[in-house]
Amino acid sequence: MPDTTPRIANLSDHVGQTVTVRGWVTHVRSSGKVAFAVIRDGTGVMQAVFVKTQLPPEVWERFKELTLETSVYVTGEVRAEPRAPGGFEMGVVGLAIFGSSPLDYPIQPKEHGIDFLLDHRHFWLRSNRQRAIFSVRNEIEQSIHDFFYERGFLRIDTPILTAAIGERSGLFSTEYFEEGNAYLAQTGQLYGEAAAAAFGKIYTFGPTFRAEKSKTRRHLTEFWMIEPEVAWNDSADNMRLQEDFISYIVQRCLERRGAELRELERDIAPLERVKAPFHRVNYTDAVAVIQDKGSETKWGDDLGAEDESLLVADYDRPVFVMNYPKEAKAFYMKENPEDPRTVLCDDCLAPEGYGEIIGGSQREDDYDKLLRRIHEEALPVDAYGWYLDLRKYGTFVHSGFGLGLERTVAWICGLPHIREASAFPRMMHRLRP
């Protein structure tokens, strides 16, 4: 049977047909005998045209009840009209109001401050800009699953509540029955390593939590991470997987989300240059470069956001910074045999000042070295007994990385702040809505 209630994104298949569109009103205007309403349904926008002489009187009168965000059913013939919002319009013959909207709808067609918009995030999501952002995010998420599925990876869902921490940064803790404290997971990686020993190539995709008191444009307290782990991959293999992965995601968005990137006024030239191989810079050389540019960062320090921006300014695509000092990185990273002061790791820095989007490493596969690092970090050995067992019973070379989804969305969309990359962002001073 023909679809008589299509979504706006599919109206090109219904030109010349009479259909019903269900959605919400974003704009209304009238010139006396002809009136217009722009309707959105989450997939796009459409202009509805009301001609007084061609309508029953009750339909014309009903148009006068339309206000911003009134939910409606509009029925009429679909016409292609390049000048209309969305490229299509409907010659209306019928109108039904499902849900009225008071005149005091909070977000009006005017400038609003960011705090006001975040307080009304449940309404702000309805804007064209937000629809474009989350269409890109959806494409990124789907491309992630497709990339790993096509390459034979198994998805593993890891715990959100855990007794073992993965990073130095702050933890959210909670009482866990009679077991003492549990922590909201900072990473699924440790469990991913166990799964890699079982299945070879796996990835995890889920929410992670950091209790850092950070107010930067690049940090959220709740964010989503994609973490592949691969048995028998060393650090070099790990970076090749990362650059293939990032290139795949970016090209997929360019191919399928051009309209949304245009809505966001994203300059796509930098994205078109995102192709493997990426640039590679040793940490020691990176410190020398940024010091020459005025940075006060010393060897042994982690690189800050300003340092990363100084470094990537010289390159036309993402950059790997490799082999950081041991003290700057997590306990599980493998000691660099060529320089025991450092570990076999990499940060993948996006261009245009977006900074680190991936952190990866080869994992320490030596039982004694890993145990020593756990002691050095003053971590509870009993919580990591099962993790140490992976090195005790059939240890193996393995590596992996974590990609921050919201940072990747912000970079590809060209957003000035990561908060727009999350539907309901959680930040240091924001828990609602």
N, C-alpha and C positions, 0 to 999 in steps of 0.2 A: 504494500500500500504506500502511496506517496506520503512524504512527511509534511504534515500541515502545520507543524509547530517547530520549524527549524531554529537553530541557533544562528545568531547574526553572522558568525564566521562562515556559515555555509550558504548565505543568501545568494551567492553567485550561481548556485545550482537551481535557484527558484525564480529567476527573472521571468516576468510575465505571468507568474502564478499568484493566486490569492492564498495567503498564509496568515498564521497568527504568530506574532513574536511576543514573548514574555520577558519583561525586564523592568528597569527602573529609569525614571526620567532624570536627565542631567541638565537640560536647558529647555526653556519654553519661550516663544515669542509669537506675537500676533500683529497682523497689519489691518485687522478689521474683518476682512472677508476670507483671508487665508491665514492659517496658523501653523506653527511648526513645533515639534517636540523632538529632542534628541533622546534616543533610548539606548541604554547599554544593558547587556546581559552577561557580562563577564568574559565574553569571547570577542567583543567588538562593539562598535556603535553604529546606529542607523538613524537616519532622519525620517520622521513621520510627518506627512503633509496632510493638513485638514483643510478642505475647501468647503466653505459654509454652504454654498449652493448645491453641493453634491452629497450632503450628509443629512440624516434625520436630525431634527431640531434637538432631540435629547442628547445625541452624540456631540453636537457642537457645544451645548451647554456643559456637558461633562468635561470637555477640554478645559473649561475655565477653572475646574477644580484641581488641575494638575499643578503640583509644586515639586520642588527639588526632592528627588528620591522617592516620589510616589511610585508604587509598584503597579504595573498595568499589564493588560493584554491588549495588543493593538492588532487589528486585522485589516488587510488590504493587499493591493497588488504591488509586487516588488519590481522596482525599476533600477537599472544601472544609472548612476548619476555621479560622474567624477567630482563635481563641485560640492557634493553633499558630504558631511562627516561620515567616514567609513566607506565612501564610494557607492552607497546604495541608499535609496529612499523608498518609502512606501506611501502609496496613495490610499489613505485611510478610509475604510467604510464602516469600521466598528471599533469601539473603545470600551473596555471594562476596567474599572479601578478595583484592584484587589486589596491594596493597603495604602491608606492615605498617609501623608507625611506633613506634620505641622510646619508652619512657616519659620520656626526657630531652629531648623536643621543646623547643627553646629558649624559645619564647614561650608562656607559660602564662597562664591566666585570672587575672592579677594585674597590678598596676602595674609598668611597666618604664620606666627612664630613656630619654631620647631618644637618647643615644649608643648604648645597647644596642640599641634598635630599629633605628637606622640601620646598625649593624654586622650586623644580621640582617634587612636590608631585603628579601632574597629570600623571607623568611617573613612579614614584616610586611605585605607586599602582599596576603596572604590574608585580612586582616581585613575586616569589613563596612564600616568607615570608609574603608579604602583602595579597596575596590570602588566605593563611592559616588563618591569623588573622581575616579577614573579613568573612570567612566561619564560624569560631567560633562565631564571633559576630552575624551573621545571625541565627545560631543555638540558641544562647542565647535569641535573640529577639523572635524567634518562640516559644521557651520553656516558655517564660514569658506569652505570649498570651494563650498558651495551659493550663498552670497552672491555670490561673484565669478563663478561659472559663470552664474548667472541674469542677471548684468549684462554679460556678454560679455567678461570678462577672460580672458586666456590665461595659464596657469601656466607659468612658466619656472624651471627648476632651475639655480641658479648655483653656481660653484665653491666648495668649502670651502678649498682651497689657493689662495692668491693672492699676488701681489707688491705689490699696492696696498692700503693700509689705508684704512678709512673713518672711524675715530674716533680721538680722542686717547688713549683708555684703553689699558692694557697689551695686549701682543700675545704670543701663543704662536708661537714661531718654530721652524723645523726646516730642516735642510739639504735642498736639493732638487737632487740630482744635480750637474750642472755649472753650474746656473743661480744658485747662491748661496742666500740665505735665501728661504724661503717662509713665509707666515704663515697660521695658521688664521683663517678669515674672521670678522670682527666683524659683517659685514652683507653682504647680497647686493645692496644698493642700487645701487652703481656699475654693476654689470652689468645691473641692472634698468632703469637709465636708457637703456642702449644698446638693450635689448629694447623699451622704450616707443617709441623712435624707429622701430623696425621694425614693431611691432604695435599701437601706440596705447595699449592698456590691458592691463597685465600685473600679475601678482603672483608673489612667490617665497615659499616655505614650507620652512624648513630649519633645521638647527642652526647656532648662532653661538657664538663663544667670546670671553671677556674675561678677561685675566690680571690684573685688578685684585685687590689684596689686601684684599678686602672681606669682612666677617663679618656684614653686616646681614641682617635677616630678609627682605630684598627682592632679594638678589643670589645668583646662581649663576655658576659659571665656564663652564658649558655650558648653553645654553637655546635654545629654538626661537623664531624670529621669522617674522612674516608681514609682507611688505613689498610693497604695491602701488605702482605707478608709473604715472602717467597723463599722456599728452601733452595739452597745451593746458589743463590744470587749473592755476589759480593758487592762491595760499594760501587764499583764501576757499572755492574749490571743494574744496580738500583737506580743510578742516575739516568741510564738509558731508558729504563721503564718510565721514569718520571717525565722525561722530555717527550716521549711518545704519547704519554697520557695527557699532558697539558696541551700539546699540539692538537690532539684529537678533539678535546673539548672545545677549544677555541674555534677550530675550523667548523665544527658542527654548529656552533652558534652563528657563525658568519653565514653558513649555508641556509639555515632554517629560521633564524630570528632576525633577519635584516630589518623587517618593519619595526620591530620593537627597539632595536638599536637606533634606528632613525628617530623614533619617538623620544628616546632618551638623549638625542643629539650627540651620540657617541661617535667620536672620530675613530673610524675603523682601520685607518692606515697602520697604527701600531699593532693592532691585532693581526693584520694580514702578514706581518713579519714574524709571527710566532710559529716557527718551524724548527724542528731538530736539525742539527745539534745546537744546544744552548752553549753559551759561553761558560768557561770553567776558570775559577780563580782560587788559588790557595789562600787560606785565611791569613797567613803571614804576609803575603803580597797585598791582600786587600787592606790590611791595616796600614801598610806603607802608603798605599794610594790615598786613603782617606786622610792620613796625617798630612800628606802633601797638600791636601785641599783644605786644611785648617782644623780637622777633627783632633780632639784631645784624647781620643780612645787609645789605650795602650795595649800591647800584646798581652793576652790573657783575659781581656774584657770581652763580653759578648757585644755584638754590634747592635747599636740602637737604630731607631727609625731614621734619624738624620744621617747616620753612617751609611745605611742601606741606600738612601736616596743619592748620596754623594757617589757611591760606587756604581750604581746602575746608570747614572747619567752618561757614562762613556759607552754604553752598549745599546744595540737596537732590538734586543730580544731578551728573554729571561736569562739570569745569571746564576750559576751554582757557585756558592762559596763553600769550600771543602776543608775538612780536617781542622776543626776548631780545637782550642785547648781543652783538655780533659775537664778542668775545673768549671768551664763554662757550659758544660753539657750534661745530659742525664747519665746515671750510673750504668745503664745497660749497653752503652755504645762501646764498640770494640777498640781496644788500644791499637794505635797505628804502629805497626812494626818498624816503620822507617823513622818514626819520631815518637817515642813513648810519652812525650808531653801532650800529645794530641790524640784524637780519636777519629776513626773512619766515618765521617758524617758529612752531610751537606745540608745547606739551606738553599732553597730555590727562591730567588728574589724576582718578583714581577717588575717590569719596567714602569715608567711614568710615576714613580714614587709610591707604588702600592706595597712594596716591601715583601716580606716573607709570606709565601703562600703554601710552601711545603717545607717540612723538616724531616730529614731521613737519615738513616745510618745503617751500617753493618752492625749486627748485634754481637756482643761479646759471647763467644762460644766456649771459652775456657772457664771451667768450674771455679778454680781457685782465684782467678782474676776477678770474676764476677762477685764471688763471696767477699773478696777484699774491698771491692767498691761499695758493696752494701754496708759493710762495717764503716768505711770512710764517710759515708753519707748518714751514718747513725740511724739506719733504717732497721725495723724489727725483723730479724732473720727468720723468725717463725712464720711471718706473713708471706715470706718468699720461698718457703720450702718447696712448694710445687714448681715454682719458676726455676729454682736451682736444679730440680730433678731433670729438667729438659737438657741440662748440660751433663748430668750424671749418667743418664741412660740413653746413649746414642746421640751425643752432641753433633751438631751439624752447622756448616756455614749457612747463614741466612741474613736477610736484610729486608727492610721495609721503610715505609714513610707515612706521614700523615698530611693530608691536604685539608686545609680549612675551607669549608664550603662557602661560608659568608664572605670571606676575604676574596675568594675566587669570583663570586658573583659581583662584588663591589668593583673589582678590577675590570672584568669583562664589560660590565654596564657603565663604567666610568663614574661611579658614585663617589661623592666627596666624603661620605661617612658610612661605616659598615652597618649602622643601625637600620638603614633602609633595605638591607639585604635579608633581614629577618622579618617575618610577618608580625611577630610580637616580641621585639627585642628585649632581652634582659641585660641590664647594665647595672653599674654599681648603685645608682640611685633610682632605678626604675624596675618595679615589679608588677605594675598594672598598665594597661588592662591585661 
